[in-house]
């Protein structure tokens, strides 16, 4: 999974998460059925990400997952939690976040945003030195000794 339940807790309060995921009315995020619903939402978000990113990279993405992808995964999971509750309107702010996440994924596909080495491309070799190219000095080094 690209994100975790802990990431969802950072985005929504415990009561909001329970409203969206607690079908049995247990009242606890530690309940196995609540955890399963939250993991199912994360899995749905990850499949959506894989559908986009899979056109330019091998999926699932290897660990460590890029932070942008983890963030998108958590936000899409929240969107999927709202989709589970037809009677609960998704707030405009979350609808905008879903749209923003979709645009970010489209930017990854189009190459505007790079999340790691693309398939078929060679990664940059590690360089242990820095090369500097500068113009010749106007005044020789010894000229400024007296100052």
C-alpha positions as CSV (number, residue, x, y, z in Angstrom):
1,X,0.0,0.0,0.0
2,X,1.2,3.5,-0.9
3,X,-0.3,5.0,2.2
4,X,-1.4,3.8,5.6
5,X,-4.3,4.2,8.0
6,X,-2.1,6.6,10.0
7,X,-2.0,8.9,6.9
8,X,-5.8,8.9,6.8
9,X,-5.9,9.9,10.5
10,X,-3.8,13.0,9.6
11,X,-6.4,14.1,7.0
12,X,-9.6,13.4,8.9
13,X,-10.6,13.3,12.6
14,X,-11.4,10.0,14.3
15,X,-15.1,10.8,14.3
16,X,-15.1,11.6,10.6
17,X,-13.3,8.4,9.8
18,X,-15.7,6.4,12.0
19,X,-18.7,8.1,10.2
20,X,-17.3,7.0,6.9
21,X,-15.9,3.5,7.7
22,X,-17.8,2.1,10.8
23,X,-20.6,0.1,9.3
24,X,-21.2,-2.0,12.5
25,X,-21.2,1.0,14.9
26,X,-18.2,-0.3,16.9
27,X,-17.0,3.3,17.7
28,X,-13.4,2.3,17.4
29,X,-10.8,2.7,14.7
30,X,-9.1,-0.3,16.1
31,X,-12.0,-2.5,15.2
32,X,-11.1,-5.1,12.6
33,X,-14.0,-4.3,10.3
34,X,-13.3,-0.6,10.4
35,X,-9.6,-1.3,9.6
36,X,-10.7,-3.5,6.7
37,X,-12.9,-0.7,5.3
38,X,-10.0,1.8,5.6
39,X,-7.6,-0.6,4.0
40,X,-10.1,-1.3,1.2
41,X,-10.3,2.5,0.5
42,X,-6.5,2.7,0.4
43,X,-6.4,-0.3,-1.9
44,X,-8.9,1.3,-4.3
45,X,-6.8,4.5,-4.3
46,X,-3.7,2.6,-5.0
47,X,-5.3,0.8,-7.9
48,X,-6.4,4.2,-9.3
49,X,-2.8,5.4,-9.0
50,X,-1.4,2.3,-10.6
51,X,-3.8,2.7,-13.6
52,X,-2.3,6.1,-14.3
53,X,1.4,5.5,-13.3
54,X,1.4,2.1,-14.9
55,X,1.4,3.7,-18.4
56,X,4.9,5.2,-17.7
57,X,6.4,3.0,-15.0
58,X,6.3,-0.5,-13.6
59,X,3.7,-0.8,-10.9
60,X,3.3,-1.3,-8.0
61,X,6.0,1.3,-7.2
62,X,8.9,0.0,-5.2
63,X,9.6,1.1,-1.6
64,X,10.3,3.7,-0.6
65,X,7.2,5.1,-2.2
66,X,7.6,8.7,-3.3
67,X,6.0,11.1,-0.9
68,X,3.8,12.6,-3.6
69,X,2.3,9.2,-4.4
70,X,1.7,8.4,-0.7
71,X,0.0,11.8,-0.3
72,X,-2.2,11.2,-3.4
73,X,-3.0,7.7,-2.1
74,X,-4.3,9.0,1.2
75,X,-6.3,11.7,-0.4
76,X,-7.9,9.4,-2.9
77,X,-8.7,6.9,-0.1
78,X,-10.6,9.7,1.6
79,X,-12.5,10.3,-1.6
80,X,-13.3,6.5,-1.8
81,X,-14.5,6.6,1.8
82,X,-17.0,9.3,0.9
83,X,-18.2,7.3,-2.1
84,X,-19.2,4.5,0.2
85,X,-21.8,6.7,1.9
86,X,-24.3,7.8,-0.7
87,X,-26.2,9.8,1.9
88,X,-23.1,11.8,3.0
89,X,-22.1,14.6,0.7
90,X,-18.4,14.9,0.0
91,X,-17.3,18.4,1.1
92,X,-16.3,20.7,-1.7
93,X,-12.8,20.8,-0.4
94,X,-12.4,17.1,-0.8
95,X,-13.9,17.2,-4.3
96,X,-11.3,19.8,-5.2
97,X,-8.6,17.6,-3.7
98,X,-9.7,14.7,-5.8
99,X,-9.6,16.8,-8.9
100,X,-6.2,18.1,-7.9
101,X,-4.9,14.5,-7.4
102,X,-6.2,13.4,-10.8
103,X,-4.5,16.4,-12.4
104,X,-1.2,15.5,-10.6
105,X,-1.5,11.9,-11.9
106,X,-2.2,13.1,-15.4
107,X,1.0,15.3,-15.1
108,X,3.0,12.2,-14.1
109,X,1.7,10.4,-17.1
110,X,2.5,13.3,-19.5
111,X,6.0,13.6,-18.1
112,X,5.5,17.0,-16.5
113,X,6.2,15.5,-13.1
114,X,8.8,12.8,-12.7
115,X,8.5,10.6,-9.6
116,X,11.5,8.4,-10.3
117,X,13.5,6.9,-13.2
118,X,11.3,6.3,-16.1
119,X,11.3,2.8,-17.7
120,X,13.8,2.5,-20.5
121,X,15.8,5.5,-19.3
122,X,19.2,5.3,-17.6
123,X,19.5,6.9,-14.2
124,X,22.1,9.5,-13.7
125,X,25.4,8.1,-12.5
126,X,26.5,9.1,-9.1
127,X,29.2,11.8,-9.3
128,X,31.7,12.2,-6.5
129,X,33.2,15.4,-7.7
130,X,32.0,18.8,-8.8
131,X,33.3,20.4,-12.0
132,X,33.3,24.2,-12.3
133,X,33.7,26.1,-15.5
134,X,34.6,29.7,-15.1
135,X,36.1,32.4,-17.3
136,X,39.8,33.3,-16.9
137,X,40.5,35.8,-14.2
138,X,40.9,39.4,-15.2
139,X,43.6,40.1,-12.7
140,X,46.3,37.5,-11.9
141,X,46.3,35.9,-8.5
142,X,49.5,37.6,-7.3
143,X,48.2,41.1,-8.2
144,X,46.0,41.4,-5.1
145,X,48.6,40.3,-2.5
146,X,49.2,43.7,-1.1
147,X,45.6,44.5,-0.4
